[in-house]
């Protein structure tokens, strides 16, 4: 199952571009990705900027389609439950057992920002938290 999915966008469909990926890198559909020495890799807790990989990439591939910018809303799971006071806060990405999660209690890289809408999340639930990429790869 995808770690993240696009649930809303502004205007036209978000821009997807082809980017170079290291041939041994595996990215699952729905993962967030970052750049490492000019190559796309799976997003980590220390990444400085992110993009969304709607289709993923298998080992041996050298290109991956990534959705860049931040004019779309993603839905993912938090590492803890959502609280209404978290709306509009800058948060981090965390990876636990290979699963990318929204680090709702941390703000050091600030690569994600929690949505402000009524659909931002369900209080006391970790699933279905909506975010935008706060520091996008363009």
N, C-alpha and C positions, 0 to 999 in steps of 0.2 A: 504494500500500500504506500502511496506517495506521502512523503513527510509534509509537503505543502501543496496547495492547489489555488489557482486564481479563482476568486469568487466575484470580483467586480473590477471594472476598468473605467477609465474616463475617455469619452469620445471614441476614437478609433481603437482597434485592437492594439495591445501593447506591441512594441517593436521587438522582433526576434531576429537575431543575427547569427551567422556561423562564426565560431571561434575555434582556435587551435587547442587541442587537448593532448596531453601526453598519452602515448599509445597504450600504456598499461593501466590507465586510469579508468575506473568504473564509476559512473554516476547514475543513480537510479532516477527514473522519471519522478519529477516533483521535488528533487533536491535543490537546495540553494548552493550556488557555486561561487568561488572567488578566484582571483588570479595569483599564481605563484610563478615568479620569473617569466611572466608573459604567457603562461599556459593556464588553461582552466583546470581547476581541481575541485573536489567536493568541499563545500564550505565548512569551516572550522570555527571554534570559539574565539580564535585570535584574528580572524580575517578582518581586513580594514574596509572592504566594500564587497557587495554581493550582487548576483544576478540569479534568475530562476531558470532551471533546466526542465522544460515541460516534458521532454521525451527521454532524457537520459542518454547514456552512451555506454557501449560495451567495451571490454578490453580489446585492444587492437585498432579501435577507431581513432582517427586523428583529428576529426572535427565534431563539434557538438553545437546544436542550436540552443542559444540562450536568450531569454527574454530580458532585455536591459531597461534601465530607467526605474521609475517609481510611480508611474501613473496607473497602477493597478493595485488591488487589494488581495493579499494572500490569507489563507486560513490554515492554521497549524495547531499543534498541541503545545501547551506550556509544560515547563518542568515542575510547575506548582499550579494551584488553582487560580483562576481569574478573580480579581476584585475590581469593582467599579472605579475605585481610586487610581487604577492603573491606566485608565484611558489617557491617550496622548503622551504616555511616557516613553522615553527612549530606552530600549532594552537590547539585550545581546542574543546571539545564537549560541546554543550549547549542544554538544553531541554526547549522547548517552547510549552506550551499547550499539553504536552505529546509527542511531536514530537522531535526526536533527530536531531540536525542540526550541521553543521560545523561552529564553531565560528571563522570566517575568520579574525576578527579584534582583537582577544585576544590571548595572549600567556602567560599563567600562569602554566597550567598543562602540556601543550605540548604533549598531548596524540596522536595527529594526525599530519601528515606532508603532505602538498599539493604536488601533483605530479609535475614533471618538464617537462613532455612531451607536445606535441602539443595538446593533448586531456585533459589537466589538467582542463580546464573549458572554458566557453565562456564569454568573457569580457562583463560586464554589465548584466550578468545573474546570479541568485543565484542557478539555478538548474544545475545538471550534473557536480558538482565539484568532482574531483578525488583526493583521499588521500590514504595514507598507515597508518596503525596503527604505531605510533612512539614509543609507550611504550606498548608492547604486554604482555598479560598473556601467559606464556608458560606452 
